[in-house]
Amino acid sequence: MTDTPAPGGRTFDELDKLSTEDLREQAFHLARERRDVEFFWSVLRHMPNADEAAILDGAPNSIGPIVDEANALWREMTGHGYEEPESTPLLRAAFIDYLMKH
């Protein structure tokens, strides 16, 4: 089953070989293109500082800024690193799942 390519043409095994940061970059890039705020919210809910996500404006006419703010919040909360080792497996799974589905 892991050899079955996802819609993006990559298998689970190929994605699993990537670093968490590479997975994050690819998933965030795809989610930005798709304007998939739901994906960003799902990732932010798994972050140790998820309460800070409440500051983002959810107005329907501000979808672009929301995506940018979510991306900036992600970078700020993680410092492009994964300081909370217990959240890394969950994040990797979320990124791989998103890339496999889209």
N, C-alpha and C positions, 0 to 999 in steps of 0.2 A: 504494500500500500504506500510506503514511503517513496516508491519510485514513480508514482503517478504524478505527472506535472500538474501544477495548479494553473488557473486561468492565465497567470503571468508567465507560464512556461517553465517554472522552476519547481523542483521537487522539495519536499521537506528536508531531505538530507542536504541538498545544496544550500538552502536557507540556514539550516542549523549550523553549518560550518562558518557562517559569518559572525563577526563580533557583534555584541549587543549594540554598540554604537552604529555599526553599518546597518543593522536591522532597523534601528530607530530612524536613521536618516532616510532609508528607503520607505518605511511605513509612513513617516511624517510627510515626505514628498508626495506620495500617492494620496494620502488623506487631504493634503492641501489642494492638490489638483481636483479632487472629487468634492472639495468643500465639505468634507465629512466631519462635522463638529462632534457628532456622536462618538466617533472613534477617539478623538482627543479627550472628551469627557470620560470615556471608559478608562483611558490610560491614567488620567489625572486622579480618578477615584482610587487607584491602586498606589498612589504615591504617598509617602509618609506625611507630607505637608498638604494633603488634599484640601484642607479647609481654606487655603489661600485661593483655590479655584473659584470660590464664591464671589470674589471681587470682579470677575469678568462679566461684562455686560452681555445679556442674552437677547438683545433686540434683533428681530429678523432682518432689519435693514443694515445690520452691521456685521454680516457674516465674515467678510474679509478680515476686519480688525479682530474679530473673535479668534479666528484661526491663528493670526499673528500673535495675539496676546497669549493664547494657549501654548504656542511654540516657545515664546519668550519665557513664560512661566516654567515650562518644562526645563529649559536650559538653566534658568535661575535656580530651580529647586535641585537640580542634579549636578550643576556645574560641569555638564558633559561627562560626568563620571557616574558611577553607581556606588554611592557612598553607603547605601543601605543594602547590603548583600542579600538580605532575605527577600527583597522585592525584585531582584534581578531575574530569577527564573520566571516569575509571573509576567514581567515586562517582556522578556524574550518570547514567551508563549503568545502574548498578545500581538506582538509585532509579526511573528511568523504566521499566526492565524490570519491576521489582516492581509498580509502579502499573499497567502495561499488562496484566500477567498476572492481577491480582486486582481 
